[in-house]
């Protein structure tokens, strides 16, 4: 177990600090080059007591590149350039420092601040040109081709920086869009709940009004000998009237500013023919299919089924570019199923963000039903919902 933990830790260090480990290995290799090749032709005349610590000093800033993204690689180039004025052969002699210089140029190109990145290019080109120029007897061609190599390394870092910035910007935009979609969906759900509340107010208010009228009628017909029963009915009548007042007050609180009272009766499946005719006149022929024996639905379920059909046809007409649609009503003992199928361009949404479907899904969920909205295999869009009726029967 301890062995596995050590292996895991080593892997973590190698993955997180691979650059520092690579720079350290190259620095050690450069020091070994100085020690092993100190008597070879072209070796720098500087003593090892100066050269070896000098290599450590110029490489050391690169280990702080996470904290100082610009200063660390820039310090490497400035120190290396300054060292060539002491011994022009010291830096060129250590071949292991060549990839270190390329990595430093890449880091300067990869700096997020464009001004610092371009300043880094000037430091790289000026530094490598000075290093080559300070080599005794340097060929003129090296003053051109060697700086080009480091300039290409800087350009690679600069290109990757732009790509990374674009990727980050795209991620930010995607995150922002997701937040906006979530916020819009929450607003759509809240608006649909308020709409359901207003609709249920009409349904419940009508039922309570009928109850109050019937109780009042019965109370007035009672003989004087049943005075106690009449008083009980009067209290029931008064409670009903109070409930109606409170419901109207609640409805006024949830109605948006400037929204007037809906004087027209709430629609139901009995008004479906009129809806299909209106949609047909708007340019979308619709066929209605009824399966099973129709039976009276609870008022809230009847209204919800109508709204589902209305939303599906609205999507097909406005957004899916459909040429025709089919509406199917399936009456079963325990539920009423609604399905709207069109031959349009596929997934259609109520307002470009799917808020209409979000509202319908919330409506179905409130009544304990199930809803699905999907693209048909042969093309077009299918909106289907199941509304249970057994639990809402009076």
C-alpha positions in Angstrom: 0.0 0.0 0.0 2.8 2.4 0.9 4.5 1.5 -2.4 1.4 2.3 -4.4 1.1 5.6 -2.5 4.7 6.5 -3.3 4.2 5.6 -7.0 1.1 7.7 -7.1 2.9 10.6 -5.6 5.8 10.3 -8.0 3.3 10.3 -10.9 1.6 13.4 -9.5 5.0 15.2 -9.2 6.0 14.2 -12.7 2.7 15.3 -14.2 2.6 18.6 -12.3 6.3 19.6 -12.4 7.6 18.0 -15.5 8.9 21.3 -16.9 10.9 22.0 -13.7 12.3 18.4 -13.7 13.3 18.8 -17.4 15.0 22.1 -16.8 16.8 20.7 -13.8 18.0 17.6 -15.8 19.2 19.9 -18.7 21.1 22.1 -16.2 22.8 19.1 -14.6 23.7 17.9 -18.1 25.2 21.3 -18.9 27.3 21.2 -15.8 28.6 17.7 -16.7 29.5 19.0 -20.1 31.7 21.6 -18.5 33.3 19.1 -16.2 33.9 16.4 -18.8 34.9 18.7 -21.6 36.9 21.3 -19.8 40.1 20.2 -21.6 38.6 19.7 -25.0 39.1 22.0 -28.0 36.8 25.0 -27.9 36.1 24.7 -24.1 35.5 27.9 -22.3 38.6 29.2 -20.4 36.6 30.1 -17.3 37.3 28.0 -14.3 34.8 25.4 -13.1 34.4 27.2 -9.8 32.8 30.1 -11.7 31.2 28.3 -14.7 29.2 25.6 -12.8 27.6 28.0 -10.3 26.9 30.4 -13.2 24.9 27.8 -15.0 22.8 27.2 -11.8 22.2 31.0 -11.4 21.0 31.6 -15.0 18.7 28.5 -14.9 17.3 29.1 -11.4 14.7 31.8 -12.4 12.9 29.3 -14.6 11.8 27.4 -11.6 9.6 30.4 -10.6 7.9 30.5 -14.0 4.5 29.7 -12.5 4.5 32.8 -10.3 6.5 35.0 -12.7 5.4 34.1 -16.1 7.3 36.9 -17.8 10.1 37.8 -15.4 11.4 34.2 -15.0 12.2 33.4 -18.7 13.2 37.0 -19.3 15.7 36.8 -16.4 17.2 33.7 -18.0 17.9 35.5 -21.2 19.3 38.6 -19.5 21.6 36.6 -17.3 22.7 34.3 -20.1 23.4 37.3 -22.3 25.4 39.1 -19.5 27.4 35.9 -19.0 28.7 36.0 -22.6 30.4 39.3 -21.9 32.5 37.4 -19.2 33.2 34.4 -21.4 31.8 34.3 -25.0 32.3 30.5 -25.2 30.6 29.5 -22.0 26.9 29.4 -23.2 27.5 28.1 -26.7 29.8 25.3 -25.4 26.9 23.7 -23.3 24.7 22.1 -25.9 22.2 21.2 -23.2 21.4 24.9 -22.7 20.0 25.1 -26.3 16.7 23.4 -25.5 16.6 25.5 -22.3 16.8 28.7 -24.4 14.1 27.4 -26.8 11.8 26.6 -23.8 12.4 30.1 -22.4 11.6 31.7 -25.7 8.4 29.6 -25.9 7.4 30.8 -22.4 7.9 34.4 -23.4 5.7 33.9 -26.4 3.1 32.2 -24.3 2.7 35.2 -21.8 -1.0 36.3 -21.7 -0.2 40.0 -21.9 0.5 40.8 -25.6 2.7 43.7 -24.8 4.9 41.6 -22.5 4.9 38.8 -25.2 6.3 41.2 -27.8 8.8 42.6 -25.3 9.8 39.0 -24.7 10.5 38.6 -28.5 12.8 41.6 -28.4 14.6 40.1 -25.4 15.0 36.7 -27.1 16.2 38.1 -30.4 18.5 40.6 -28.8 19.8 38.1 -26.3 20.6 35.3 -28.8 22.1 37.7 -31.3 24.4 39.0 -28.6 25.3 35.5 -27.5 26.2 34.5 -31.1 28.0 37.8 -31.7 30.2 37.3 -28.6 31.4 33.9 -29.8 35.1 34.5 -31.0 35.2 34.1 -34.8 31.5 33.6 -35.3 30.3 33.1 -38.8 28.0 35.7 -40.2 25.3 33.2 -41.2 24.9 32.2 -37.5 23.8 35.7 -36.7 20.7 35.0 -39.0 19.8 31.4 -38.7 20.3 30.8 -35.0 18.0 33.7 -33.9 15.4 32.4 -36.4 15.3 29.1 -34.5 14.5 30.9 -31.2 12.1 33.2 -33.0 10.1 30.2 -34.2 10.0 28.8 -30.7 8.6 32.2 -29.5 6.1 32.2 -32.3 4.9 28.7 -31.3 4.3 29.9 -27.8 2.5 33.0 -29.1 0.2 30.9 -31.3 -0.7 28.5 -28.5 -1.4 31.5 -26.3 -4.0 32.8 -28.8 -5.5 29.4 -29.1 -5.7 28.9 -25.4 -7.3 32.4 -25.0 -9.9 31.6 -27.7 -10.7 28.2 -26.0 -11.1 30.0 -22.6 -13.2 32.7 -24.1 -15.4 30.0 -25.7 -15.7 28.2 -22.4 -16.7 31.4 -20.7 -19.3 32.1 -23.3 -20.6 28.5 -23.0 -20.8 28.8 -19.2 -22.6 32.2 -19.5 -25.0 30.8 -22.0 -25.7 27.8 -19.8 -26.4 30.1 -16.9 -28.7 32.2 -19.0 -30.6 29.1 -20.2 -30.9 27.9 -16.6 -32.2 31.3 -15.5 -34.6 31.5 -18.4 -35.9 28.0 -17.7 -36.5 28.9 -14.0 -38.4 32.0 -15.2 -40.4 29.9 -17.6 -41.3 27.5 -14.9 -42.3 30.3 -12.5 -44.5 31.9 -15.2 -46.1 28.6 -16.1 -46.9 28.0 -12.4 -48.5 31.5 -12.2 -50.5 30.7 -15.3 -51.7 27.4 -13.8 -52.6 29.2 -10.6 -54.7 31.7 -12.6 -56.4 29.0 -14.5 -57.1 26.9 -11.4 -58.5 30.0 -9.7 -61.2 30.2 -12.4 -61.9 26.4 -12.1 -62.0 26.4 -8.3 -63.9 29.7 -8.1 -66.6 28.4 -10.4 -66.9 25.2 -8.3 -67.0 27.1 -5.0 -69.6 29.6 -6.4 -71.9 26.8 -7.4 -71.5 25.2 -4.0 -72.3 28.6 -2.3 -75.4 29.1 -4.4 -76.6 25.6 -3.8 -76.1 25.9 0.0 -77.9 29.3 0.0 -80.8 27.9 -1.9 -81.1 24.9 0.4 -80.8 27.2 3.5 -83.7 29.4 2.4 -85.9 26.4 1.8 -85.4 25.0 5.3 -88.4 25.2 7.7 -88.2 27.3 10.9 -88.0 24.0 12.9 -84.5 23.3 11.5 -83.0 26.6 12.7 -79.7 25.0 13.8 -79.3 23.3 10.5 -80.0 26.6 8.7 -77.3 28.3 10.9 -74.8 25.6 10.0 -75.5 26.1 6.3 -75.2 29.8 6.7 -71.8 29.4 8.2 -70.8 27.1 5.2 -72.2 29.7 2.8 -70.2 32.4 4.6 -67.0 30.3 4.5 -67.4 29.8 0.8 -67.9 33.5 0.1 -64.8 34.3 2.2 -62.8 31.7 0.3 -63.9 33.3 -3.0 -62.7 36.8 -1.8 -59.4 35.4 -0.6 -58.8 33.6 -4.0 -59.5 36.8 -5.9 -57.1 38.7 -3.6 -54.4 36.0 -4.2 -54.9 36.1 -7.9 -54.4 39.8 -7.9 -51.1 39.4 -6.1 -49.7 36.9 -8.7 -51.0 38.8 -11.7 -48.3 40.8 -13.5 -48.6 44.6 -13.7 -50.9 45.6 -16.5 -52.4 42.2 -17.0 -56.1 42.4 -17.1 -58.7 39.9 -16.1 -59.4 37.0 -18.4 -63.1 37.3 -19.1 -63.2 34.4 -21.6 -63.8 30.9 -20.2 -60.8 28.6 -19.9 -60.6 26.3 -23.0 -60.7 22.6 -23.0 -60.6 19.7 -25.4 -64.2 20.5 -26.4 -62.7 23.6 -28.0 -60.0 21.7 -29.9 -61.8 21.8 -33.2 -61.7 25.6 -33.1 -58.0 25.6 -32.4 -57.3 23.2 -35.3 -59.3 25.4 -37.6 -57.3 28.4 -36.6 -54.0 26.6 -37.1 -55.2 25.3 -40.5 -56.1 28.9 -41.6 -52.6 30.0 -40.5 -51.1 27.5 -43.0 -50.7 24.2 -41.1 -53.2 21.5 -41.9 -53.9 19.3 -38.8 -55.6 15.9 -38.5 -57.3 14.9 -35.3 -57.3 11.2 -34.2 -59.2 10.0 -31.1 -58.5 6.6 -29.7 -60.8 5.1 -27.0 -64.1 6.2 -25.8 -64.0 9.9 -24.7 -65.2 10.7 -21.2 -65.4 13.9 -19.2 -62.0 14.9 -17.8 -61.4 16.8 -14.6 -61.4 20.5 -15.5 -57.7 21.0 -14.7 -56.7 18.0 -16.7 -58.9 19.0 -19.6 -57.3 22.4 -19.7 -53.8 21.0 -19.5 -54.4 18.6 -22.4 -55.6 21.6 -24.4 -52.5 23.6 -23.5 -50.2 20.7 -24.6 -51.9 20.5 -28.0 -51.7 24.3 -28.3 -48.0 24.4 -27.6 -47.2 21.5 -29.9 -49.0 23.1 -32.8 -47.5 26.5 -32.1 -44.0 25.0 -32.3 -44.8 23.2 -35.5 -46.4 26.3 -37.1 -43.8 28.9 -36.0 -40.5 27.1 -35.6 -40.4 23.7 -37.3 -41.6 24.8 -40.7 -43.9 21.8 -40.9 -46.3 21.1 -43.8 -48.8 19.2 -41.7 -49.4 17.8 -38.2 -51.3 15.1 -36.5 -52.9 15.3 -33.0 -53.9 12.1 -31.3 -56.0 11.8 -28.1 -56.0 8.5 -26.3 -58.6 7.9 -23.7 -57.8 5.2 -21.2 -59.5 4.4 -17.9 -56.6 5.7 -15.8 -55.2 8.5 -18.1 -55.5 10.7 -21.0 -52.6 10.7 -23.5 -51.9 13.5 -25.9 -49.5 13.4 -28.9 -48.6 16.0 -31.4 -46.6 14.9 -34.4 -45.3 17.1 -37.3 -43.1 16.7 -40.3 -41.0 19.8 -39.7 -37.3 20.4 -39.4 -36.9 18.6 -36.1 -36.7 19.9 -32.5 -38.7 23.0 -32.2 -38.9 25.2 -29.2 -41.5 27.6 -27.9 -39.4 30.8 -28.1 -36.0 29.8 -29.3 -34.8 28.6 -25.9 -37.4 25.9 -25.2 -39.3 27.8 -22.7 -42.7 26.7 -24.0 -41.7 23.1 -23.6 -40.3 23.8 -20.2 -43.6 25.3 -19.1 -45.6 22.3 -20.5 -43.2 19.9 -18.7 -43.8 21.8 -15.4 -47.6 21.7 -16.0 -47.5 17.9 -16.6 -45.3 17.3 -13.6 -47.6 19.2 -11.3 -50.4 16.8 -12.2 -48.2 13.7 -11.8 -47.9 12.9 -15.5 -45.1 12.2 -17.9 -44.0 14.2 -21.0 -41.5 13.6 -23.8 -40.3 15.9 -26.6 -38.1 14.2 -29.3 -37.2 14.2 -32.9 -38.9 11.5 -34.9 -36.6 8.9 -36.6 -38.0 9.8 -40.1 -37.9 13.5 -39.4 -40.2 15.9 -37.7 -41.0 16.3 -34.0 -43.1 14.4 -31.5 -44.6 16.0 -28.3 -46.4 13.5 -26.1 -47.8 13.6 -22.6 -49.7 11.3 -20.3 -52.0 12.9 -17.7 -53.4 10.6 -15.0 -57.1 11.0 -14.3 -57.9 8.4 -11.7 -56.4 10.3 -8.8 -58.3 13.4 -9.7 -61.7 11.9 -10.1 -64.2 13.5 -7.7 
